[in-house]
Amino acid sequence: RLKEVAVDFTLRPGTRLDLNEVSDWLRVSTTPTREALSRLLAESLVTCVPNQGFSIREIDRAELRDLFLLAD
């Protein structure tokens, strides 16, 4: 479910992902949530700033254009 949110624009790019809030939303503890976010980080779907946490990755214009071209 978390990956879907990261790719389908349910949350806007740049949205900060609070570990506790995401854990509550997923109804799991913070450990599997942190592991899931780490996997999304490895897939470049989220970013992580030390001491600030995870965020949905920003998409630049070229990537957005490519997404629209793939959708056609």
Accessible surface in RSA format (square Angstrom, percent):
REM  Atomic radii and reference values for relative SASA: ProtOr
REM  Chains: A
REM  Algorithm: Lee & Richards
REM  Probe-radius: 1.40
REM  Slices: 20
REM RES _ NUM      All-atoms   Total-Side   Main-Chain    Non-polar    All polar
REM                ABS   REL    ABS   REL    ABS   REL    ABS   REL    ABS   REL
RES ARG A   1   154.19  64.7 116.41  59.3  37.78  89.9  61.34  83.8  92.85  56.3
RES LEU A   2    11.78   6.6  10.03   7.2   1.76   4.4  10.03   7.0   1.76   4.7
RES LYS A   3   102.79  50.1 100.72  61.8   2.07   4.9  60.15  54.1  42.64  45.4
RES GLU A   4   110.85  63.6 109.88  83.1   0.97   2.3  37.98  73.5  72.86  59.5
RES VAL A   5    12.69   8.4  12.69  11.5   0.00   0.0  12.69  11.0   0.00   0.0
RES ALA A   6    13.76  12.7   0.13   0.2  13.63  31.0   0.13   0.2  13.63  36.1
RES VAL A   7    76.90  50.6  54.67  49.5  22.23  53.6  59.80  52.0  17.10  46.4
RES ASP A   8    81.45  57.1  56.65  56.4  24.80  58.6  35.43  83.4  46.01  45.9
RES PHE A   9   100.57  50.3  81.39  50.4  19.18  49.9  82.15  49.8  18.42  52.7
RES THR A  10    89.00  63.3  56.70  57.5  32.30  77.0  53.93  72.4  35.07  53.0
RES LEU A  11    59.22  33.0  57.14  40.9   2.08   5.2  58.46  41.1   0.76   2.1
RES ARG A  12   188.86  79.3 186.52  95.1   2.34   5.6  66.72  91.2 122.14  74.0
RES PRO A  13    41.72  30.4  27.41  25.0  14.31  52.0  27.41  22.6  14.31  88.9
RES GLY A  14    34.82  42.9   0.00   N/A  34.82  42.9  13.32  36.5  21.50  48.2
RES THR A  15    46.50  33.1  37.26  37.8   9.24  22.0  36.03  48.4  10.47  15.8
RES ARG A  16   139.65  58.6 120.04  61.2  19.61  46.7  59.15  80.8  80.50  48.8
RES LEU A  17     7.97   4.4   3.74   2.7   4.23  10.6   4.79   3.4   3.17   8.5
RES ASP A  18    42.39  29.7  39.97  39.8   2.42   5.7   8.00  18.8  34.38  34.3
RES LEU A  19    43.28  24.1  39.03  27.9   4.25  10.7  39.03  27.4   4.25  11.4
RES ASN A  20    93.98  64.8  92.74  89.6   1.24   3.0  23.76  57.2  70.22  67.9
RES GLU A  21   121.72  69.9 115.24  87.2   6.48  15.4  41.62  80.5  80.10  65.4
RES VAL A  22    12.81   8.4  11.44  10.4   1.37   3.3  12.78  11.1   0.03   0.1
RES SER A  23     4.61   3.9   4.47   6.0   0.14   0.3   4.47   9.5   0.14   0.2
RES ASP A  24   110.35  77.3  93.97  93.5  16.38  38.7  31.32  73.7  79.03  78.8
RES TRP A  25   116.63  46.8 101.33  49.0  15.29  35.9  84.19  44.9  32.43  52.6
RES LEU A  26    33.61  18.7  20.71  14.8  12.91  32.4  20.73  14.6  12.89  34.7
RES ARG A  27   208.25  87.4 176.51  90.0  31.74  75.6  63.27  86.5 144.98  87.9
RES VAL A  28    68.08  44.8  49.10  44.5  18.98  45.7  59.73  51.9   8.34  22.6
RES SER A  29    72.67  61.4  55.72  74.4  16.95  39.1  53.81 114.6  18.86  26.4
RES THR A  30    43.35  30.8  42.43  43.0   0.92   2.2  19.96  26.8  23.39  35.4
RES THR A  31    73.99  52.6  73.88  74.9   0.11   0.3  45.02  60.5  28.97  43.8
RES PRO A  32    57.01  41.5  52.97  48.3   4.04  14.7  53.99  44.6   3.02  18.8
RES THR A  33     0.65   0.5   0.00   0.0   0.65   1.5   0.65   0.9   0.00   0.0
RES ARG A  34   111.48  46.8 111.48  56.8   0.00   0.0  46.72  63.9  64.76  39.2
RES GLU A  35    94.63  54.3  90.55  68.5   4.08   9.7  34.76  67.2  59.87  48.9
RES ALA A  36    18.80  17.3  17.74  27.4   1.06   2.4  18.13  25.5   0.67   1.8
RES LEU A  37     0.06   0.0   0.06   0.0   0.00   0.0   0.06   0.0   0.00   0.0
RES SER A  38    52.78  44.6  47.04  62.8   5.74  13.2  29.12  62.0  23.66  33.1
RES ARG A  39   146.84  61.7 143.83  73.3   3.01   7.2  66.10  90.3  80.74  48.9
RES LEU A  40     8.45   4.7   8.45   6.0   0.00   0.0   8.45   5.9   0.00   0.0
RES LEU A  41    72.49  40.4  64.51  46.1   7.99  20.1  64.51  45.3   7.99  21.5
RES ALA A  42    89.95  82.7  49.15  75.9  40.80  92.8  61.60  86.7  28.35  75.1
RES GLU A  43    84.63  48.6  60.30  45.6  24.33  57.9  39.48  76.4  45.15  36.9
RES SER A  44    64.31  54.3  60.74  81.1   3.58   8.2  28.68  61.1  35.63  49.9
RES LEU A  45    34.80  19.4  31.93  22.8   2.87   7.2  32.78  23.0   2.01   5.4
RES VAL A  46     1.95   1.3   0.06   0.1   1.89   4.5   0.06   0.1   1.89   5.1
RES THR A  47    54.88  39.0  53.83  54.6   1.05   2.5  45.84  61.6   9.04  13.7
RES CYS A  48    55.68  42.1  30.94  34.5  24.74  58.2   4.18  10.6  51.50  55.5
RES VAL A  49    69.18  45.5  68.30  61.8   0.88   2.1  68.73  59.7   0.44   1.2
RES PRO A  50   108.88  79.4  92.55  84.4  16.33  59.4 101.41  83.7   7.47  46.4
RES ASN A  51   163.18 112.5 112.29 108.5  50.89 122.5  41.75 100.5 121.43 117.4
RES GLN A  52   113.17  63.3 105.50  77.1   7.67  18.3  31.94  68.0  81.23  61.6
RES GLY A  53    26.66  32.9   0.00   N/A  26.66  32.9  21.44  58.8   5.22  11.7
RES PHE A  54    25.24  12.6  25.20  15.6   0.03   0.1  25.20  15.3   0.03   0.1
RES SER A  55    24.81  21.0  24.80  33.1   0.02   0.0   8.39  17.9  16.42  23.0
RES ILE A  56     5.41   3.1   4.37   3.3   1.03   2.5   4.37   3.1   1.03   2.8
RES ARG A  57    70.80  29.7  68.32  34.8   2.48   5.9  22.54  30.8  48.26  29.2
RES GLU A  58   114.30  65.6 106.99  80.9   7.31  17.4  57.80 111.8  56.50  46.1
RES ILE A  59    52.27  29.7  26.92  20.1  25.35  61.1  27.35  19.7  24.92  67.6
RES ASP A  60    84.81  59.4  73.92  73.6  10.88  25.7  44.27 104.2  40.54  40.4
RES ARG A  61   215.32  90.4 207.49 105.8   7.82  18.6  80.51 110.0 134.81  81.7
RES ALA A  62    48.52  44.6  45.02  69.5   3.50   8.0  46.02  64.8   2.49   6.6
RES GLU A  63    59.07  33.9  56.87  43.0   2.20   5.2  33.02  63.9  26.05  21.3
RES LEU A  64    72.25  40.2  72.25  51.7   0.00   0.0  72.25  50.7   0.00   0.0
RES ARG A  65   137.65  57.8 132.21  67.4   5.44  13.0  63.76  87.1  73.89  44.8
RES ASP A  66    65.44  45.8  64.38  64.1   1.06   2.5  22.08  52.0  43.36  43.2
RES LEU A  67    82.05  45.7  76.70  54.9   5.34  13.4  76.87  54.0   5.18  13.9
RES PHE A  68   133.04  66.6 131.29  81.3   1.75   4.5 131.87  80.0   1.17   3.3
RES LEU A  69   113.04  63.0  99.01  70.8  14.02  35.2  99.37  69.8  13.67  36.8
RES LEU A  70   147.53  82.2 120.60  86.3  26.93  67.7 123.33  86.6  24.21  65.1
RES ALA A  71    85.67  78.8  43.57  67.2  42.10  95.8  55.53  78.2  30.14  79.8
RES ASP A  72   153.33 107.4  93.59  93.2  59.74 141.3  55.29 130.1  98.05  97.8
END  Absolute sums over single chains surface
CHAIN  1 A     5439.5       4623.7        815.8       3037.4       2402.0
END  Absolute sums over all chains
TOTAL          5439.5       4623.7        815.8       3037.4       2402.0
